[in-house]
């Protein structure tokens, strides 16, 4: 499935972007939009999937630093 994702950055320097992705965005994930690193706060389905396409709206907040990636066994 191809996900057409509309990203909006709340309080960021950029307005956002529309990106085709092979995977759905997840709340809490980090995404780079241009040179702005953001955290996904909310994911909403705009319309039901049509054929091989899903249409999503994502609200993000800008981050000042990267969150550490989880590694297996690091608890």
C-alpha positions in Angstrom: 0.0 0.0 0.0 1.1 3.5 -0.7 0.4 6.1 2.0 -0.1 9.7 0.9 0.7 11.6 4.1 0.1 15.3 4.7 2.4 16.5 7.5 1.7 19.7 9.4 4.3 21.1 11.8 2.7 23.0 14.7 5.0 25.9 15.7 7.8 24.9 13.3 9.8 26.9 10.8 8.3 24.9 8.0 4.7 24.5 7.1 4.9 20.8 6.4 4.9 18.5 3.4 3.0 15.9 1.4 5.0 12.7 1.1 4.3 9.2 -0.4 5.4 6.5 2.0 5.4 2.7 2.0 4.5 2.6 5.7 2.0 4.4 7.9 3.4 7.0 10.3 3.2 6.1 14.0 2.5 8.5 17.0 5.8 9.2 18.8 8.0 8.4 15.7 10.5 10.9 14.4 10.4 12.3 10.9 12.7 14.6 9.0 10.8 17.2 6.9 13.5 19.0 5.0 16.0 20.1 7.6 13.4 20.1 10.4 13.3 17.0 12.8 9.8 16.4 14.1 7.9 14.1 16.4 4.5 12.7 15.2 1.8 13.7 17.7 -1.4 12.6 15.8 -2.3 10.5 12.8 -5.7 10.7 11.2 -7.2 8.9 8.2 -8.6 11.5 5.8 -10.7 9.2 3.7 -11.0 5.4 3.6 -8.3 3.6 1.6 -8.9 3.5 -2.2 -7.3 0.7 -4.1 -3.6 0.7 -3.2 -3.7 4.2 -1.6 -4.3 5.4 1.9 -4.7 9.1 2.7 -3.4 10.3 6.1 -3.0 13.6 7.9 -0.2 13.9 10.5 0.3 16.6 13.1 3.9 17.0 14.3 5.9 19.1 16.7 9.5 20.3 16.0 12.3 18.7 18.0 15.5 20.3 19.0 17.4 17.0 19.4 17.1 13.4 18.3 15.6 10.9 20.7 17.8 7.8 21.2 16.8 4.8 19.1 15.8 1.7 21.0 18.2 -1.3 20.7 17.2 -4.8 21.4 18.0 -5.9 25.0 18.6 -2.3 26.3 16.2 -2.1 29.2 
